[in-house]
Amino acid sequence: MIDKLEMFIALAREGHFGRAAETYGVTQPSLSSAIRALEDQLGVQLVWRGSRYQGLTPEGQRVLEWARRIVSDARTMRQEMRAARHGVAGDLRLGVIPTALTRVSRLTGPYLARNPGVRISIMSHTSTEIREGLEALQLDAGITYLETEPLGRMREVPLWTERYRLLERGTDATPIGWAEAAKRPLCLLTPDMQNRRLVNAHLAEAGVTVTARVQSNSTIALLAHVASGGWAAILAEALTEGFALPPGCVTRPLVAPEASHRVGLIALERDPYTPSLLALLDEARRIAED
């Protein structure tokens, strides 16, 4: 039953029998057979079928909620029994907003030191992708903004406060107002990124709007444009720390308005947590208390 439910979750996530079979590591006929067997066991039709996948029936939507809960509990049980024998171990999937990637080791470094049996996969995602990934059981935890968008049924642990800086060529490192920064030829993150929406809001608060001629979902691309000369970028402060800035460039604190947003660790609200996730939440709390 657990295997069938996991395949059903994969099908709902991918919306395609072939892709779902590939992600689960079985043939398409095997996955289709498992879904039909699950329907027979439950006595309801779960999937609208035609020449291709056409979505879940109302019963399928309800079964999907149960499937996620049951599969999550089964994974927790297996990891808890493994931890009872060998200590905290296993794989943990962490989704991180791009602007937090340079600080994620503040959490994962001490966590891995305390739990040598754990392996972490760190993936860059938007705040929306993190929330959806947690709900679909594709992620175990996420690092994202805590106050700017509704997170739903999540456990939250604040980690740090995000502030903003203007990166440009020059030597003047004094604070600069948002309105003045808007006069620069800016390259910014794309509008689907929560950081960009926050930047737009702060610019609007300063009474200005910006149409960026260069947009990217990669901060590396923004840094490359600033380094080439003639461009400036508004970046999260974390992205300007601990790494060498492009030659001849400087960062300037952005003021008027003073802008900041809390960033933290989130996980679906549930009980119990897997031992590895519970240990991660405990580590986050230690960081938050420092």
Rosetta blueprint (number, residue, H / E / L):
1 M L
2 I H
3 D H
4 K H
5 L H
6 E H
7 M H
8 F H
9 I H
10 A H
11 L H
12 A H
13 R H
14 E H
15 G L
16 H L
17 F H
18 G H
19 R H
20 A H
21 A H
22 E H
23 T H
24 Y H
25 G L
26 V L
27 T L
28 Q H
29 P H
30 S H
31 L H
32 S H
33 S H
34 A H
35 I H
36 R H
37 A H
38 L H
39 E H
40 D H
41 Q H
42 L H
43 G L
44 V L
45 Q L
46 L L
47 V E
48 W E
49 R E
50 G L
51 S L
52 R L
53 Y E
54 Q E
55 G E
56 L E
57 T L
58 P H
59 E H
60 G H
61 Q H
62 R H
63 V H
64 L H
65 E H
66 W H
67 A H
68 R H
69 R H
70 I H
71 V H
72 S H
73 D H
74 A H
75 R H
76 T H
77 M H
78 R H
79 Q H
80 E H
81 M H
82 R H
83 A H
84 A H
85 R H
86 H H
87 G L
88 V L
89 A E
90 G E
91 D E
92 L E
93 R E
94 L E
95 G E
96 V E
97 I L
98 P H
99 T H
100 A H
101 L H
102 T H
103 R H
104 V L
105 S H
106 R H
107 L H
108 T H
109 G H
110 P H
111 Y H
112 L H
113 A H
114 R H
115 N L
116 P L
117 G E
118 V E
119 R E
120 I E
121 S E
122 I E
123 M E
124 S E
125 H L
126 T L
127 S H
128 T H
129 E H
130 I H
131 R H
132 E H
133 G H
134 L H
135 E H
136 A L
137 L L
138 Q L
139 L L
140 D L
141 A E
142 G E
143 I E
144 T E
145 Y E
146 L L
147 E L
148 T L
149 E L
150 P L
151 L L
152 G L
153 R L
154 M E
155 R E
156 E E
157 V E
158 P E
159 L E
160 W E
161 T E
162 E E
163 R L
164 Y E
165 R E
166 L E
167 L E
168 E E
169 R E
170 G L
171 T L
172 D L
173 A L
174 T L
175 P L
176 I E
177 G E
178 W H
179 A H
180 E H
181 A H
182 A L
183 K L
184 R L
185 P L
186 L E
187 C E
188 L E
189 L E
190 T L
191 P L
192 D L
193 M L
194 Q H
195 N H
196 R H
197 R H
198 L H
199 V H
200 N H
201 A H
202 H H
203 L H
204 A H
205 E H
206 A L
207 G L
208 V L
209 T L
210 V L
211 T L
212 A L
213 R L
214 V E
215 Q E
216 S E
217 N L
218 S L
219 T H
220 I H
221 A H
222 L H
223 L H
224 A H
225 H H
226 V H
227 A H
228 S H
229 G L
230 G L
231 W L
232 A E
233 A E
234 I E
235 L E
236 A E
237 E H
238 A H
239 L H
240 T H
241 E L
242 G L
243 F L
244 A L
245 L L
246 P L
247 P L
248 G L
249 C E
250 V E
251 T E
252 R E
253 P E
254 L E
255 V E
256 A L
257 P L
258 E L
259 A L
260 S L
261 H E
262 R E
263 V E
264 G E
265 L E
266 I E
267 A E
268 L E
269 E L
270 R L
271 D L
272 P L
273 Y L
274 T L
275 P H
276 S H
277 L H
278 L H
279 A H
280 L H
281 L H
282 D H
283 E H
284 A H
285 R H
286 R H
287 I H
288 A H
289 E H
290 D L
